[in-house]
Amino acid sequence: MPDPNAGLPPRYLRTAEAARFLGLSPRTLEKHRIYGTGPAYRKIGARVVYAVADLNAWADLGTRTSTSDPASAQCCRQSGTLPFPMQERSGADP
């Protein structure tokens, strides 16, 4: 049976649906939007919507191969995607 959505533009999800899709709470997704650390979104009138492709792309940014992967902290520090500053450690203990 052919896909009834074939040829239609990409599907957009409201905040609650997008949060469910990502496994987050809607409030967490709202905070990411405020801090500028979340997925790309669009405003259609007063509504905030997310394209499924943008949600997948944002989730893929968190792909790591190890919990000790130094790239995770480094990439966040360089892009400023954390809502709080990371403290650098000098060589000496206080």
PDB file of N, CA, C and O in Angstrom, chain B, residues numbered from 101:
ATOM      1  N   MET B 101       0.850  -1.172   0.000  1.00  0.00           N
ATOM      2  CA  MET B 101       0.000   0.000   0.000  1.00  0.00           C
ATOM      3  C   MET B 101       0.900   1.242   0.000  1.00  0.00           C
ATOM      4  O   MET B 101       1.862   1.298   0.767  1.00  0.00           O
ATOM      5  N   PRO B 102       0.609   2.225  -0.835  1.00  0.00           N
ATOM      6  CA  PRO B 102       1.440   3.427  -0.899  1.00  0.00           C
ATOM      7  C   PRO B 102       1.315   4.263   0.374  1.00  0.00           C
ATOM      8  O   PRO B 102       0.294   4.235   1.061  1.00  0.00           O
ATOM      9  N   ASP B 103       2.374   5.000   0.666  1.00  0.00           N
ATOM     10  CA  ASP B 103       2.403   5.869   1.844  1.00  0.00           C
ATOM     11  C   ASP B 103       1.489   7.072   1.599  1.00  0.00           C
ATOM     12  O   ASP B 103       1.686   7.803   0.628  1.00  0.00           O
ATOM     13  N   PRO B 104       0.483   7.290   2.474  1.00  0.00           N
ATOM     14  CA  PRO B 104      -0.441   8.413   2.261  1.00  0.00           C
ATOM     15  C   PRO B 104       0.225   9.775   2.457  1.00  0.00           C
ATOM     16  O   PRO B 104      -0.297  10.788   1.992  1.00  0.00           O
ATOM     17  N   ASN B 105       1.379   9.812   3.144  1.00  0.00           N
ATOM     18  CA  ASN B 105       2.081  11.077   3.371  1.00  0.00           C
ATOM     19  C   ASN B 105       3.150  11.363   2.323  1.00  0.00           C
ATOM     20  O   ASN B 105       3.819  12.394   2.382  1.00  0.00           O
ATOM     21  N   ALA B 106       3.312  10.454   1.365  1.00  0.00           N
ATOM     22  CA  ALA B 106       4.332  10.645   0.328  1.00  0.00           C
ATOM     23  C   ALA B 106       4.034  11.918  -0.451  1.00  0.00           C
ATOM     24  O   ALA B 106       2.896  12.156  -0.856  1.00  0.00           O
ATOM     25  N   GLY B 107       5.053  12.727  -0.656  1.00  0.00           N
ATOM     26  CA  GLY B 107       4.881  13.954  -1.418  1.00  0.00           C
ATOM     27  C   GLY B 107       4.417  15.142  -0.585  1.00  0.00           C
ATOM     28  O   GLY B 107       4.372  16.267  -1.084  1.00  0.00           O
ATOM     29  N   LEU B 108       4.074  14.908   0.668  1.00  0.00           N
ATOM     30  CA  LEU B 108       3.654  16.016   1.529  1.00  0.00           C
ATOM     31  C   LEU B 108       4.884  16.686   2.123  1.00  0.00           C
ATOM     32  O   LEU B 108       5.936  16.056   2.236  1.00  0.00           O
ATOM     33  N   PRO B 109       4.767  17.955   2.504  1.00  0.00           N
ATOM     34  CA  PRO B 109       5.912  18.614   3.148  1.00  0.00           C
ATOM     35  C   PRO B 109       6.239  17.950   4.481  1.00  0.00           C
ATOM     36  O   PRO B 109       5.433  17.176   4.998  1.00  0.00           O
ATOM     37  N   PRO B 110       7.427  18.247   5.052  1.00  0.00           N
ATOM     38  CA  PRO B 110       7.812  17.595   6.304  1.00  0.00           C
ATOM     39  C   PRO B 110       6.813  17.877   7.421  1.00  0.00           C
ATOM     40  O   PRO B 110       6.200  18.943   7.480  1.00  0.00           O
ATOM     41  N   ARG B 111       6.669  16.904   8.292  1.00  0.00           N
ATOM     42  CA  ARG B 111       5.740  17.018   9.408  1.00  0.00           C
ATOM     43  C   ARG B 111       6.367  17.862  10.501  1.00  0.00           C
ATOM     44  O   ARG B 111       7.551  17.722  10.810  1.00  0.00           O
ATOM     45  N   TYR B 112       5.576  18.723  11.072  1.00  0.00           N
ATOM     46  CA  TYR B 112       6.010  19.564  12.188  1.00  0.00           C
ATOM     47  C   TYR B 112       5.326  19.126  13.461  1.00  0.00           C
ATOM     48  O   TYR B 112       4.148  18.769  13.459  1.00  0.00           O
ATOM     49  N   LEU B 113       6.078  19.157  14.552  1.00  0.00           N
ATOM     50  CA  LEU B 113       5.558  18.745  15.848  1.00  0.00           C
ATOM     51  C   LEU B 113       5.517  19.951  16.773  1.00  0.00           C
ATOM     52  O   LEU B 113       6.419  20.789  16.760  1.00  0.00           O
ATOM     53  N   ARG B 114       4.459  20.029  17.576  1.00  0.00           N
ATOM     54  CA  ARG B 114       4.388  21.063  18.612  1.00  0.00           C
ATOM     55  C   ARG B 114       5.345  20.671  19.732  1.00  0.00           C
ATOM     56  O   ARG B 114       5.891  19.568  19.724  1.00  0.00           O
ATOM     57  N   THR B 115       5.551  21.564  20.690  1.00  0.00           N
ATOM     58  CA  THR B 115       6.550  21.348  21.745  1.00  0.00           C
ATOM     59  C   THR B 115       6.314  20.042  22.501  1.00  0.00           C
ATOM     60  O   THR B 115       7.257  19.279  22.711  1.00  0.00           O
ATOM     61  N   ALA B 116       5.085  19.773  22.909  1.00  0.00           N
ATOM     62  CA  ALA B 116       4.800  18.546  23.680  1.00  0.00           C
ATOM     63  C   ALA B 116       5.097  17.298  22.857  1.00  0.00           C
ATOM     64  O   ALA B 116       5.655  16.331  23.375  1.00  0.00           O
ATOM     65  N   GLU B 117       4.725  17.315  21.571  1.00  0.00           N
ATOM     66  CA  GLU B 117       4.987  16.165  20.703  1.00  0.00           C
ATOM     67  C   GLU B 117       6.485  15.994  20.461  1.00  0.00           C
ATOM     68  O   GLU B 117       7.000  14.876  20.480  1.00  0.00           O
ATOM     69  N   ALA B 118       7.180  17.111  20.233  1.00  0.00           N
ATOM     70  CA  ALA B 118       8.625  17.059  19.991  1.00  0.00           C
ATOM     71  C   ALA B 118       9.357  16.542  21.221  1.00  0.00           C
ATOM     72  O   ALA B 118      10.293  15.750  21.107  1.00  0.00           O
ATOM     73  N   ALA B 119       8.927  16.991  22.395  1.00  0.00           N
ATOM     74  CA  ALA B 119       9.544  16.525  23.639  1.00  0.00           C
ATOM     75  C   ALA B 119       9.335  15.022  23.801  1.00  0.00           C
ATOM     76  O   ALA B 119      10.265  14.306  24.173  1.00  0.00           O
ATOM     77  N   ARG B 120       8.151  14.549  23.532  1.00  0.00           N
ATOM     78  CA  ARG B 120       7.858  13.117  23.615  1.00  0.00           C
ATOM     79  C   ARG B 120       8.718  12.347  22.612  1.00  0.00           C
ATOM     80  O   ARG B 120       9.241  11.280  22.934  1.00  0.00           O
ATOM     81  N   PHE B 121       8.863  12.878  21.412  1.00  0.00           N
ATOM     82  CA  PHE B 121       9.681  12.259  20.369  1.00  0.00           C
ATOM     83  C   PHE B 121      11.124  12.094  20.846  1.00  0.00           C
ATOM     84  O   PHE B 121      11.755  11.072  20.575  1.00  0.00           O
ATOM     85  N   LEU B 122      11.653  13.109  21.566  1.00  0.00           N
ATOM     86  CA  LEU B 122      13.034  13.086  22.053  1.00  0.00           C
ATOM     87  C   LEU B 122      13.194  12.406  23.406  1.00  0.00           C
ATOM     88  O   LEU B 122      14.314  12.138  23.840  1.00  0.00           O
ATOM     89  N   GLY B 123      12.086  12.128  24.069  1.00  0.00           N
ATOM     90  CA  GLY B 123      12.159  11.527  25.401  1.00  0.00           C
ATOM     91  C   GLY B 123      12.481  12.551  26.473  1.00  0.00           C
ATOM     92  O   GLY B 123      13.052  12.204  27.506  1.00  0.00           O
ATOM     93  N   LEU B 124      12.125  13.809  26.244  1.00  0.00           N
ATOM     94  CA  LEU B 124      12.347  14.884  27.198  1.00  0.00           C
ATOM     95  C   LEU B 124      11.014  15.405  27.707  1.00  0.00           C
ATOM     96  O   LEU B 124       9.961  15.088  27.153  1.00  0.00           O
ATOM     97  N   SER B 125      11.063  16.200  28.757  1.00  0.00           N
ATOM     98  CA  SER B 125       9.841  16.872  29.192  1.00  0.00           C
ATOM     99  C   SER B 125       9.669  18.124  28.336  1.00  0.00           C
ATOM    100  O   SER B 125      10.657  18.687  27.863  1.00  0.00           O
ATOM    101  N   PRO B 126       8.439  18.565  28.133  1.00  0.00           N
ATOM    102  CA  PRO B 126       8.229  19.799  27.373  1.00  0.00           C
ATOM    103  C   PRO B 126       8.968  20.991  27.987  1.00  0.00           C
ATOM    104  O   PRO B 126       9.469  21.850  27.261  1.00  0.00           O
ATOM    105  N   ARG B 127       9.037  21.045  29.301  1.00  0.00           N
ATOM    106  CA  ARG B 127       9.724  22.153  29.967  1.00  0.00           C
ATOM    107  C   ARG B 127      11.228  22.149  29.654  1.00  0.00           C
ATOM    108  O   ARG B 127      11.825  23.211  29.475  1.00  0.00           O
ATOM    109  N   THR B 128      11.832  20.973  29.589  1.00  0.00           N
ATOM    110  CA  THR B 128      13.247  20.885  29.235  1.00  0.00           C
ATOM    111  C   THR B 128      13.473  21.407  27.822  1.00  0.00           C
ATOM    112  O   THR B 128      14.433  22.135  27.573  1.00  0.00           O
ATOM    113  N   LEU B 129      12.594  21.038  26.900  1.00  0.00           N
ATOM    114  CA  LEU B 129      12.712  21.516  25.528  1.00  0.00           C
ATOM    115  C   LEU B 129      12.528  23.034  25.469  1.00  0.00           C
ATOM    116  O   LEU B 129      13.215  23.710  24.703  1.00  0.00           O
ATOM    117  N   GLU B 130      11.606  23.574  26.272  1.00  0.00           N
ATOM    118  CA  GLU B 130      11.416  25.023  26.334  1.00  0.00           C
ATOM    119  C   GLU B 130      12.679  25.713  26.856  1.00  0.00           C
ATOM    120  O   GLU B 130      13.070  26.759  26.338  1.00  0.00           O
ATOM    121  N   LYS B 131      13.310  25.140  27.868  1.00  0.00           N
ATOM    122  CA  LYS B 131      14.539  25.726  28.408  1.00  0.00           C
ATOM    123  C   LYS B 131      15.648  25.710  27.367  1.00  0.00           C
ATOM    124  O   LYS B 131      16.394  26.681  27.241  1.00  0.00           O
ATOM    125  N   HIS B 132      15.765  24.622  26.625  1.00  0.00           N
ATOM    126  CA  HIS B 132      16.758  24.568  25.558  1.00  0.00           C
ATOM    127  C   HIS B 132      16.487  25.664  24.526  1.00  0.00           C
ATOM    128  O   HIS B 132      17.422  26.265  23.998  1.00  0.00           O
ATOM    129  N   ARG B 133      15.231  25.919  24.245  1.00  0.00           N
ATOM    130  CA  ARG B 133      14.874  26.963  23.285  1.00  0.00           C
ATOM    131  C   ARG B 133      15.280  28.341  23.826  1.00  0.00           C
ATOM    132  O   ARG B 133      15.789  29.174  23.075  1.00  0.00           O
ATOM    133  N   ILE B 134      15.061  28.581  25.106  1.00  0.00           N
ATOM    134  CA  ILE B 134      15.418  29.859  25.718  1.00  0.00           C
ATOM    135  C   ILE B 134      16.928  30.066  25.722  1.00  0.00           C
ATOM    136  O   ILE B 134      17.407  31.154  25.402  1.00  0.00           O
ATOM    137  N   TYR B 135      17.684  29.023  26.083  1.00  0.00           N
ATOM    138  CA  TYR B 135      19.147  29.123  26.143  1.00  0.00           C
ATOM    139  C   TYR B 135      19.797  29.092  24.761  1.00  0.00           C
ATOM    140  O   TYR B 135      20.973  29.425  24.618  1.00  0.00           O
ATOM    141  N   GLY B 136      19.040  28.696  23.753  1.00  0.00           N
ATOM    142  CA  GLY B 136      19.612  28.578  22.410  1.00  0.00           C
ATOM    143  C   GLY B 136      20.413  27.308  22.217  1.00  0.00           C
ATOM    144  O   GLY B 136      21.241  27.230  21.310  1.00  0.00           O
ATOM    145  N   THR B 137      20.179  26.309  23.061  1.00  0.00           N
ATOM    146  CA  THR B 137      20.942  25.061  22.983  1.00  0.00           C
ATOM    147  C   THR B 137      20.134  23.913  22.383  1.00  0.00           C
ATOM    148  O   THR B 137      20.638  22.796  22.265  1.00  0.00           O
ATOM    149  N   GLY B 138      18.907  24.177  22.011  1.00  0.00           N
ATOM    150  CA  GLY B 138      18.037  23.108  21.536  1.00  0.00           C
ATOM    151  C   GLY B 138      17.984  23.000  20.030  1.00  0.00           C
ATOM    152  O   GLY B 138      18.745  23.658  19.321  1.00  0.00           O
ATOM    153  N   PRO B 139      17.082  22.164  19.544  1.00  0.00           N
ATOM    154  CA  PRO B 139      16.933  21.992  18.104  1.00  0.00           C
ATOM    155  C   PRO B 139      16.354  23.246  17.453  1.00  0.00           C
ATOM    156  O   PRO B 139      15.727  24.071  18.117  1.00  0.00           O
ATOM    157  N   ALA B 140      16.572  23.375  16.152  1.00  0.00           N
ATOM    158  CA  ALA B 140      15.986  24.483  15.395  1.00  0.00           C
ATOM    159  C   ALA B 140      14.468  24.379  15.477  1.00  0.00           C
ATOM    160  O   ALA B 140      13.903  23.285  15.467  1.00  0.00           O
ATOM    161  N   TYR B 141      13.826  25.529  15.556  1.00  0.00           N
ATOM    162  CA  TYR B 141      12.367  25.548  15.605  1.00  0.00           C
ATOM    163  C   TYR B 141      11.851  26.646  14.692  1.00  0.00           C
ATOM    164  O   TYR B 141      12.604  27.497  14.219  1.00  0.00           O
ATOM    165  N   ARG B 142      10.572  26.605  14.463  1.00  0.00           N
ATOM    166  CA  ARG B 142       9.930  27.612  13.622  1.00  0.00           C
ATOM    167  C   ARG B 142       8.744  28.198  14.373  1.00  0.00           C
ATOM    168  O   ARG B 142       8.112  27.523  15.186  1.00  0.00           O
ATOM    169  N   LYS B 143       8.455  29.444  14.094  1.00  0.00           N
ATOM    170  CA  LYS B 143       7.259  30.083  14.638  1.00  0.00           C
ATOM    171  C   LYS B 143       6.252  30.198  13.501  1.00  0.00           C
ATOM    172  O   LYS B 143       6.544  30.779  12.456  1.00  0.00           O
ATOM    173  N   ILE B 144       5.096  29.651  13.711  1.00  0.00           N
ATOM    174  CA  ILE B 144       4.002  29.782  12.752  1.00  0.00           C
ATOM    175  C   ILE B 144       2.889  30.482  13.518  1.00  0.00           C
ATOM    176  O   ILE B 144       2.162  29.861  14.292  1.00  0.00           O
ATOM    177  N   GLY B 145       2.773  31.759  13.294  1.00  0.00           N
ATOM    178  CA  GLY B 145       1.876  32.566  14.119  1.00  0.00           C
ATOM    179  C   GLY B 145       2.444  32.585  15.523  1.00  0.00           C
ATOM    180  O   GLY B 145       3.606  32.940  15.723  1.00  0.00           O
ATOM    181  N   ALA B 146       1.638  32.210  16.487  1.00  0.00           N
ATOM    182  CA  ALA B 146       2.091  32.151  17.884  1.00  0.00           C
ATOM    183  C   ALA B 146       2.611  30.772  18.250  1.00  0.00           C
ATOM    184  O   ALA B 146       3.088  30.562  19.365  1.00  0.00           O
ATOM    185  N   ARG B 147       2.523  29.827  17.317  1.00  0.00           N
ATOM    186  CA  ARG B 147       2.903  28.446  17.620  1.00  0.00           C
ATOM    187  C   ARG B 147       4.373  28.188  17.348  1.00  0.00           C
ATOM    188  O   ARG B 147       4.937  28.675  16.368  1.00  0.00           O
ATOM    189  N   VAL B 148       4.982  27.414  18.234  1.00  0.00           N
ATOM    190  CA  VAL B 148       6.346  26.938  18.043  1.00  0.00           C
ATOM    191  C   VAL B 148       6.244  25.506  17.535  1.00  0.00           C
ATOM    192  O   VAL B 148       5.571  24.670  18.139  1.00  0.00           O
ATOM    193  N   VAL B 149       6.916  25.229  16.423  1.00  0.00           N
ATOM    194  CA  VAL B 149       6.893  23.882  15.859  1.00  0.00           C
ATOM    195  C   VAL B 149       8.309  23.452  15.508  1.00  0.00           C
ATOM    196  O   VAL B 149       9.182  24.280  15.248  1.00  0.00           O
ATOM    197  N   TYR B 150       8.516  22.150  15.505  1.00  0.00           N
ATOM    198  CA  TYR B 150       9.805  21.548  15.206  1.00  0.00           C
ATOM    199  C   TYR B 150       9.641  20.574  14.047  1.00  0.00           C
ATOM    200  O   TYR B 150       8.698  19.784  14.023  1.00  0.00           O
ATOM    201  N   ALA B 151      10.559  20.632  13.089  1.00  0.00           N
ATOM    202  CA  ALA B 151      10.576  19.640  12.008  1.00  0.00           C
ATOM    203  C   ALA B 151      11.242  18.376  12.547  1.00  0.00           C
ATOM    204  O   ALA B 151      12.220  18.450  13.290  1.00  0.00           O
ATOM    205  N   VAL B 152      10.716  17.241  12.175  1.00  0.00           N
ATOM    206  CA  VAL B 152      11.270  15.962  12.635  1.00  0.00           C
ATOM    207  C   VAL B 152      12.742  15.845  12.240  1.00  0.00           C
ATOM    208  O   VAL B 152      13.549  15.336  13.018  1.00  0.00           O
ATOM    209  N   ALA B 153      13.100  16.310  11.043  1.00  0.00           N
ATOM    210  CA  ALA B 153      14.499  16.249  10.605  1.00  0.00           C
ATOM    211  C   ALA B 153      15.401  17.071  11.520  1.00  0.00           C
ATOM    212  O   ALA B 153      16.528  16.663  11.799  1.00  0.00           O
ATOM    213  N   ASP B 154      14.920  18.229  11.996  1.00  0.00           N
ATOM    214  CA  ASP B 154      15.704  19.065  12.914  1.00  0.00           C
ATOM    215  C   ASP B 154      15.870  18.399  14.271  1.00  0.00           C
ATOM    216  O   ASP B 154      16.924  18.522  14.895  1.00  0.00           O
ATOM    217  N   LEU B 155      14.844  17.696  14.734  1.00  0.00           N
ATOM    218  CA  LEU B 155      14.935  16.977  16.008  1.00  0.00           C
ATOM    219  C   LEU B 155      15.968  15.859  15.909  1.00  0.00           C
ATOM    220  O   LEU B 155      16.777  15.668  16.818  1.00  0.00           O
ATOM    221  N   ASN B 156      15.935  15.118  14.795  1.00  0.00           N
ATOM    222  CA  ASN B 156      16.915  14.043  14.602  1.00  0.00           C
ATOM    223  C   ASN B 156      18.329  14.604  14.501  1.00  0.00           C
ATOM    224  O   ASN B 156      19.261  14.037  15.072  1.00  0.00           O
ATOM    225  N   ALA B 157      18.497  15.711  13.781  1.00  0.00           N
ATOM    226  CA  ALA B 157      19.829  16.310  13.638  1.00  0.00           C
ATOM    227  C   ALA B 157      20.371  16.776  14.986  1.00  0.00           C
ATOM    228  O   ALA B 157      21.552  16.586  15.276  1.00  0.00           O
ATOM    229  N   TRP B 158      19.522  17.383  15.810  1.00  0.00           N
ATOM    230  CA  TRP B 158      19.948  17.853  17.129  1.00  0.00           C
ATOM    231  C   TRP B 158      20.317  16.671  18.027  1.00  0.00           C
ATOM    232  O   TRP B 158      21.314  16.718  18.747  1.00  0.00           O
ATOM    233  N   ALA B 159      19.515  15.626  17.981  1.00  0.00           N
ATOM    234  CA  ALA B 159      19.809  14.438  18.788  1.00  0.00           C
ATOM    235  C   ALA B 159      21.123  13.801  18.332  1.00  0.00           C
ATOM    236  O   ALA B 159      21.879  13.290  19.158  1.00  0.00           O
ATOM    237  N   ASP B 160      21.398  13.828  17.041  1.00  0.00           N
ATOM    238  CA  ASP B 160      22.643  13.250  16.518  1.00  0.00           C
ATOM    239  C   ASP B 160      23.880  14.022  16.985  1.00  0.00           C
ATOM    240  O   ASP B 160      24.975  13.460  17.027  1.00  0.00           O
ATOM    241  N   LEU B 161      23.719  15.298  17.334  1.00  0.00           N
ATOM    242  CA  LEU B 161      24.856  16.074  17.852  1.00  0.00           C
ATOM    243  C   LEU B 161      25.382  15.498  19.162  1.00  0.00           C
ATOM    244  O   LEU B 161      26.537  15.726  19.522  1.00  0.00           O
ATOM    245  N   GLY B 162      24.548  14.760  19.869  1.00  0.00           N
ATOM    246  CA  GLY B 162      24.955  14.177  21.138  1.00  0.00           C
ATOM    247  C   GLY B 162      25.551  12.787  21.010  1.00  0.00           C
ATOM    248  O   GLY B 162      25.816  12.141  22.024  1.00  0.00           O
ATOM    249  N   THR B 163      25.769  12.312  19.796  1.00  0.00           N
ATOM    250  CA  THR B 163      26.312  10.975  19.593  1.00  0.00           C
ATOM    251  C   THR B 163      27.743  10.900  20.105  1.00  0.00           C
ATOM    252  O   THR B 163      28.595  11.706  19.731  1.00  0.00           O
ATOM    253  N   ARG B 164      27.991   9.928  20.959  1.00  0.00           N
ATOM    254  CA  ARG B 164      29.325   9.699  21.520  1.00  0.00           C
ATOM    255  C   ARG B 164      29.598   8.204  21.466  1.00  0.00           C
ATOM    256  O   ARG B 164      28.671   7.396  21.405  1.00  0.00           O
ATOM    257  N   THR B 165      30.868   7.845  21.488  1.00  0.00           N
ATOM    258  CA  THR B 165      31.239   6.438  21.478  1.00  0.00           C
ATOM    259  C   THR B 165      31.721   5.967  22.837  1.00  0.00           C
ATOM    260  O   THR B 165      31.867   4.767  23.067  1.00  0.00           O
ATOM    261  N   SER B 166      31.971   6.916  23.745  1.00  0.00           N
ATOM    262  CA  SER B 166      32.486   6.558  25.057  1.00  0.00           C
ATOM    263  C   SER B 166      32.118   7.643  26.059  1.00  0.00           C
ATOM    264  O   SER B 166      32.006   8.816  25.704  1.00  0.00           O
ATOM    265  N   THR B 167      31.932   7.246  27.307  1.00  0.00           N
ATOM    266  CA  THR B 167      31.652   8.244  28.338  1.00  0.00           C
ATOM    267  C   THR B 167      32.874   9.088  28.645  1.00  0.00           C
ATOM    268  O   THR B 167      32.748  10.162  29.234  1.00  0.00           O
ATOM    269  N   SER B 168      34.045   8.628  28.260  1.00  0.00           N
ATOM    270  CA  SER B 168      35.267   9.398  28.490  1.00  0.00           C
ATOM    271  C   SER B 168      35.692  10.167  27.241  1.00  0.00           C
ATOM    272  O   SER B 168      36.817  10.660  27.171  1.00  0.00           O
ATOM    273  N   ASP B 169      34.816  10.270  26.275  1.00  0.00           N
ATOM    274  CA  ASP B 169      35.115  10.977  25.035  1.00  0.00           C
ATOM    275  C   ASP B 169      35.348  12.456  25.341  1.00  0.00           C
ATOM    276  O   ASP B 169      34.403  13.156  25.706  1.00  0.00           O
ATOM    277  N   PRO B 170      36.576  12.949  25.202  1.00  0.00           N
ATOM    278  CA  PRO B 170      36.847  14.353  25.529  1.00  0.00           C
ATOM    279  C   PRO B 170      36.177  15.317  24.561  1.00  0.00           C
ATOM    280  O   PRO B 170      36.045  16.501  24.870  1.00  0.00           O
ATOM    281  N   ALA B 171      35.756  14.843  23.413  1.00  0.00           N
ATOM    282  CA  ALA B 171      35.123  15.720  22.430  1.00  0.00           C
ATOM    283  C   ALA B 171      33.806  16.272  22.954  1.00  0.00           C
ATOM    284  O   ALA B 171      33.403  17.365  22.558  1.00  0.00           O
ATOM    285  N   SER B 172      33.129  15.546  23.832  1.00  0.00           N
ATOM    286  CA  SER B 172      31.835  16.019  24.303  1.00  0.00           C
ATOM    287  C   SER B 172      31.980  17.301  25.099  1.00  0.00           C
ATOM    288  O   SER B 172      31.237  18.251  24.852  1.00  0.00           O
ATOM    289  N   ALA B 173      32.900  17.367  26.039  1.00  0.00           N
ATOM    290  CA  ALA B 173      33.095  18.581  26.823  1.00  0.00           C
ATOM    291  C   ALA B 173      33.716  19.679  25.973  1.00  0.00           C
ATOM    292  O   ALA B 173      33.353  20.847  26.106  1.00  0.00           O
ATOM    293  N   GLN B 174      34.643  19.314  25.108  1.00  0.00           N
ATOM    294  CA  GLN B 174      35.316  20.305  24.277  1.00  0.00           C
ATOM    295  C   GLN B 174      34.347  20.956  23.307  1.00  0.00           C
ATOM    296  O   GLN B 174      34.379  22.174  23.135  1.00  0.00           O
ATOM    297  N   CYS B 175      33.481  20.168  22.666  1.00  0.00           N
ATOM    298  CA  CYS B 175      32.577  20.750  21.681  1.00  0.00           C
ATOM    299  C   CYS B 175      31.581  21.677  22.351  1.00  0.00           C
ATOM    300  O   CYS B 175      31.236  22.716  21.787  1.00  0.00           O
ATOM    301  N   CYS B 176      31.115  21.331  23.528  1.00  0.00           N
ATOM    302  CA  CYS B 176      30.170  22.185  24.237  1.00  0.00           C
ATOM    303  C   CYS B 176      30.842  23.470  24.689  1.00  0.00           C
ATOM    304  O   CYS B 176      30.232  24.538  24.632  1.00  0.00           O
ATOM    305  N   ARG B 177      32.074  23.384  25.131  1.00  0.00           N
ATOM    306  CA  ARG B 177      32.800  24.557  25.603  1.00  0.00           C
ATOM    307  C   ARG B 177      33.035  25.526  24.447  1.00  0.00           C
ATOM    308  O   ARG B 177      32.887  26.737  24.614  1.00  0.00           O
ATOM    309  N   GLN B 178      33.402  24.999  23.271  1.00  0.00           N
ATOM    310  CA  GLN B 178      33.690  25.861  22.129  1.00  0.00           C
ATOM    311  C   GLN B 178      32.434  26.489  21.558  1.00  0.00           C
ATOM    312  O   GLN B 178      32.460  27.649  21.145  1.00  0.00           O
ATOM    313  N   SER B 179      31.336  25.752  21.526  1.00  0.00           N
ATOM    314  CA  SER B 179      30.124  26.286  20.921  1.00  0.00           C
ATOM    315  C   SER B 179      29.281  27.069  21.907  1.00  0.00           C
ATOM    316  O   SER B 179      28.336  27.753  21.513  1.00  0.00           O
ATOM    317  N   GLY B 180      29.617  26.976  23.198  1.00  0.00           N
ATOM    318  CA  GLY B 180      28.846  27.702  24.205  1.00  0.00           C
ATOM    319  C   GLY B 180      27.441  27.168  24.371  1.00  0.00           C
ATOM    320  O   GLY B 180      26.519  27.930  24.659  1.00  0.00           O
ATOM    321  N   THR B 181      27.262  25.861  24.193  1.00  0.00           N
ATOM    322  CA  THR B 181      25.914  25.305  24.246  1.00  0.00           C
ATOM    323  C   THR B 181      25.442  24.973  25.648  1.00  0.00           C
ATOM    324  O   THR B 181      24.312  24.514  25.820  1.00  0.00           O
ATOM    325  N   LEU B 182      26.270  25.190  26.647  1.00  0.00           N
ATOM    326  CA  LEU B 182      25.825  24.924  28.004  1.00  0.00           C
ATOM    327  C   LEU B 182      25.205  26.177  28.601  1.00  0.00           C
ATOM    328  O   LEU B 182      25.695  27.280  28.358  1.00  0.00           O
ATOM    329  N   PRO B 183      24.134  26.031  29.378  1.00  0.00           N
ATOM    330  CA  PRO B 183      23.507  27.195  29.981  1.00  0.00           C
ATOM    331  C   PRO B 183      24.280  27.721  31.184  1.00  0.00           C
ATOM    332  O   PRO B 183      23.857  28.699  31.800  1.00  0.00           O
ATOM    333  N   PHE B 184      25.395  27.100  31.530  1.00  0.00           N
ATOM    334  CA  PHE B 184      26.218  27.527  32.657  1.00  0.00           C
ATOM    335  C   PHE B 184      27.680  27.368  32.255  1.00  0.00           C
ATOM    336  O   PHE B 184      28.000  26.499  31.444  1.00  0.00           O
ATOM    337  N   PRO B 185      28.566  28.182  32.800  1.00  0.00           N
ATOM    338  CA  PRO B 185      29.965  28.070  32.393  1.00  0.00           C
ATOM    339  C   PRO B 185      30.642  26.840  32.982  1.00  0.00           C
ATOM    340  O   PRO B 185      30.396  26.468  34.129  1.00  0.00           O
ATOM    341  N   MET B 186      31.491  26.221  32.187  1.00  0.00           N
ATOM    342  CA  MET B 186      32.277  25.097  32.687  1.00  0.00           C
ATOM    343  C   MET B 186      33.528  25.667  33.327  1.00  0.00           C
ATOM    344  O   MET B 186      34.131  26.592  32.783  1.00  0.00           O
ATOM    345  N   GLN B 187      33.927  25.136  34.467  1.00  0.00           N
ATOM    346  CA  GLN B 187      35.112  25.624  35.142  1.00  0.00           C
ATOM    347  C   GLN B 187      36.322  24.904  34.591  1.00  0.00           C
ATOM    348  O   GLN B 187      36.344  23.677  34.493  1.00  0.00           O
ATOM    349  N   GLU B 188      37.317  25.673  34.235  1.00  0.00           N
ATOM    350  CA  GLU B 188      38.576  25.091  33.786  1.00  0.00           C
ATOM    351  C   GLU B 188      39.402  24.742  35.008  1.00  0.00           C
ATOM    352  O   GLU B 188      39.376  25.457  36.010  1.00  0.00           O
ATOM    353  N   ARG B 189      40.128  23.655  34.925  1.00  0.00           N
ATOM    354  CA  ARG B 189      41.001  23.258  36.031  1.00  0.00           C
ATOM    355  C   ARG B 189      42.413  23.681  35.698  1.00  0.00           C
ATOM    356  O   ARG B 189      42.941  23.349  34.637  1.00  0.00           O
ATOM    357  N   SER B 190      43.010  24.403  36.595  1.00  0.00           N
ATOM    358  CA  SER B 190      44.430  24.689  36.426  1.00  0.00           C
ATOM    359  C   SER B 190      45.186  23.487  36.945  1.00  0.00           C
ATOM    360  O   SER B 190      44.582  22.583  37.524  1.00  0.00           O
ATOM    361  N   GLY B 191      46.465  23.455  36.757  1.00  0.00           N
ATOM    362  CA  GLY B 191      47.256  22.323  37.199  1.00  0.00           C
ATOM    363  C   GLY B 191      47.352  22.199  38.702  1.00  0.00           C
ATOM    364  O   GLY B 191      47.631  21.110  39.202  1.00  0.00           O
ATOM    365  N   ALA B 192      47.133  23.277  39.445  1.00  0.00           N
ATOM    366  CA  ALA B 192      47.312  23.254  40.901  1.00  0.00           C
ATOM    367  C   ALA B 192      45.976  23.101  41.600  1.00  0.00           C
ATOM    368  O   ALA B 192      44.968  23.643  41.145  1.00  0.00           O
ATOM    369  N   ASP B 193      45.959  22.371  42.696  1.00  0.00           N
ATOM    370  CA  ASP B 193      44.771  22.246  43.522  1.00  0.00           C
ATOM    371  C   ASP B 193      44.715  23.430  44.485  1.00  0.00           C
ATOM    372  O   ASP B 193      45.760  23.906  44.927  1.00  0.00           O
ATOM    373  N   PRO B 194      43.516  23.914  44.819  1.00  0.00           N
ATOM    374  CA  PRO B 194      43.421  25.064  45.726  1.00  0.00           C
ATOM    375  C   PRO B 194      43.847  24.752  47.141  1.00  0.00           C
ATOM    376  O   PRO B 194      43.815  25.630  48.003  1.00  0.00           O
TER     377      PRO B 194
END
